[in-house]
């Protein structure tokens, strides 16, 4: 099972790298993406320690921050859903 996840990680990383380096990156992209990362980390931190959701904890790591940065607040729902499906 771990080999399937590793293959998916490698393929998706190669696909992402291809998309990023294929075309011209717009001006200010990295600054905007960095701001999204910071706001995503703050949103996860606030959610974990505010008490809005009891009994759930969203880990604060690069994978969850990246998912929330790319998907927005529905990314938090995705992470919680994956935790429920994979850890239950």
N, C-alpha and C positions, 0 to 999 in steps of 0.2 A: 504493500500500500504506500510506503514511503517513496518508492521509486516512481509511482504515478505522480505524486505531488512534486517530486523533484523535476520530472520531465515537464510538467505543466509550468513550473516556475521558470525553467530554462527557456521554454518556448515563448512564454509571455514576455520575459525579459528581452529576448531577441526581437520580438515583434515591436515592443515599446522602443527599443533602441533604433530600430529601422525607421519607425515613424518620426522619432525626434530628429534624426540626422538626415532624413530624406530631403526635407524641404528647408526653407529658410525660416529660422526662428524669429518671431516678431520681437520688436524692440520692447524691452520691459517685461518680457515673459518670466525671466527668473525672479525678478523682484515681486511680481504679482503672485507667482507660485510660492515663493518664500513667505509672503504675507498670508496666503491660504494655509500653509503649514503651521504658522504660529497661531492663527485663529482656530484651527482645528485642534491643536494641542490644548489651547485654553478652553475650548468647548468641552472636550473630553474630561479635562481636569475639573471644570465646573460641574459637569454632570455627575462625576464620581463622588464629589465631596459636598454637593448641595443637598442631597437627600431626595432629589426628584424621583429617582427610581431606587427603590429599596430591594435588596436581595440580588442586585445585578452589579457587576463591576466591569467596566471597559478598560482593558490594559492600556497603559500609556506607553506605546512602543512605536517604532518607525512604520510598521505595517498598518496599525490602526490609524495612526495620524495620516499616513498617505491615503488610505481608503476614504477617510473623512474629507481630506483636502480635495480629492478628485471627485467624490460623489456628493459632497455637501453634507448637510445634516441627515439625509437618508442613509448615508454611509454608517452612521452610528447604529441605525436600525439593522443594517446589514451585518455589522460586527456582532451585535446582540443576537441576531437570528442564527448566525454561524456558530456562535458559542452554544446556543440552545440545541442546535441539531448535532454538532460534533461532540459536545461534552455530555450530552444527556444519555 
